[in-house]
Amino acid sequence: MHKKLTLKMDNAAIEAAKSFAKANQTSVSKLVETYFKTLTDNSVSGNRIPGVVGELAGILKGKDADSIQKGCTSRLESKYK
């Protein structure tokens, strides 16, 4: 079942969404529906963050940040000497 939803948005955001939808052969309504589903599906399954940020979140958990930084620093110093 589909219902109508009215949103108030900035004109530039609306135009960008329309252009994106047209380029991807879909509708703005479908974009919004997919976005809302992504938000709610991810929040139900453990508060995951969608997209690239969600994929990267927690990858350094349990790692020693100081040793990682020192390793990066030494590589950059040797590269740019």
N, C-alpha and C positions, 0 to 999 in steps of 0.2 A: 504494500500500500504506500502510495506517495502522498505527501502533504506539501503545501506551499509554505516557504519560509522567506521572510523578508529580512535582508541584512542591510545595514548602513555601513558604507565603506568609503574611503578616500577615492576620488575619481581616478587618480593615477593607478591605484591598486586594481580598480575595476577594469580599466582599459588593458592593463598588463595581463590580468586574468583572462580577459576575452581573447587577447592575442595568443596567449599560451594555449588556451583551449582550442582555438582554431588551428593553430600549427600542429596540435596533437590529435586533431580530428575527434574532439570530445566537446562536452558542454561545461560551462562554468558550474552548473548544478552538480554534474558528475564529479568535477574536481573537488568541490566543497564536501560532497558526500564521502568521497574516498578519503579526504583529509580527516573528517570527523571520525570515520571508522578506524583509521590508523591511530588516531589519538586515543580513542576509547578502547580499542583492542589491546594496545600496548600498555595502557595504564592498568587494565584488568590483569594482565599477565606480568605483574611484577614491576610496574612503574618504569618500564623501559623507555628510553628516549629514542624517538624515531630517527632514522637517517644515519649519516656518517658519524655524527657525534655519539649516537647510541652504540654503534659498532666499536668505537674507540674507547668508550667509557669503561674504566676498570682494568685496562690492559696492563697497567703498571702496578696493580694492587699486589702488595707483598714484596715489591722490588725496592732496593735501596736507592732512593732518589739521588743521594750525594754521589754514589759511584757511577750512576748513569750520567749525571751532569759532568763529572770529571772525565769520563770516557769521551763524551761529546766534545768537551772543551779541548782535550788533548788532540783529538782528530782534527778539529778545526784549526788549532794552532799549527799543527804539522802541515796541514793543507795550504795555509796562507802565509807561511814563512818564506 
